[in-house]
Amino acid sequence: MEMLSRPRRLRTNEAIRGLSRETRISKDSLIYPMFVREGKGIKEEIPSLYGQYHYSPDTICQGVEELVSCGVNKIMLFGIPEHKDELGSSAWQQDGVVQTAIREIKKNFPQVYCITDVCMCEYTSHGHCGVLCECTTVDNDKTLELLEKTALSHVRAGADMVAPSDMMDGRVLAIRKALDREGFTHIPIMAYSAKYASAFYGPFRDAAGSAPSFGDRRSYQMDIHNSKEAMKEIDGDIAEGADIVMVKPALSYLDIISKASQRIQLPLAAYSVSGEYAMIEAAAKADLIDRERIIGEVAVSIFRAGANILITYHAKDIAKLIDEGKIG
Ligand code: PBG
């Protein structure tokens, strides 16, 4: 049988490449994580994440302004309190660090969409994601009550969406019910559904001071060898009322993103975590890679795999690459 030669025609010029492109990236799909630390006048570069900063609630708007000027208007906030205790009680105070920062941001940038990370690990003295029972494991059900209180306090301060990252069983439903009960039926939940027990969180734990003081998170984060289990976690969170589900980390988990995107009818977020950022920055500093092209290629790969939303410390860089027409 006569065969046509393979069609290279779709690659011949810029216009046709644009027309036939399969993956589009928009600034609207980007979320930028930011760290807010209790105190005043703080703007300190995070040693493990160069180019990323700790802000205090009174300076965070400087960082938000930079982001907005790149055309990105969605953030995810992480809080670092001064006071940590066994329960993590600073997490749900109305004048807590995240709550104060949200009010500040909303006052100055009402158009900026604020998502909050809801977890106890930055607030507990032991660094685990919940209350401990018998001092060694996390008490799932007691932790749920604290997560509800924390999520509610964020929303009362003006958060537009909450993102529980703790991996306790039943947390999405618990938070959904608490929000509905208080009249916040319109506030969506983005669930960290498939969150692996990954070494890629290393730099974040330095940044948030949240490394567990003993043990690890393997009892509540997923085994890196498993993929079907991720689908089960995602299905469970959707059944509990999640509006967006997330896979985390991103780059080593493109297979999970791809599978999930084919399976679900909801928006899928991928979190390109601190270790992914730090590796690119370190390699670029050592002049081993073309930083910009790698940032673009990584972002494209995550969307190509099927993510609809990307949470990334490179959000500003990606926005610039889109502006320059290098990706998008
Ligand atoms: C937990 C949380 C973590 C990250 C986001 N939320 C740390 C962890 O699970 O140990 C990691 C994000 C990153 O590495 O960039 N509150």
Boltz pocket constraint, residues with backbone or C-beta under 6 A from the ligand:
constraints:
  - pocket:
      binder: B
      contacts: [[A, 117], [A, 118], [A, 119], [A, 120], [A, 121], [A, 122], [A, 165], [A, 166], [A, 200], [A, 201], [A, 202], [A, 203], [A, 204], [A, 205], [A, 210], [A, 272], [A, 273], [A, 274], [A, 275]]
      max_distance: 6.0
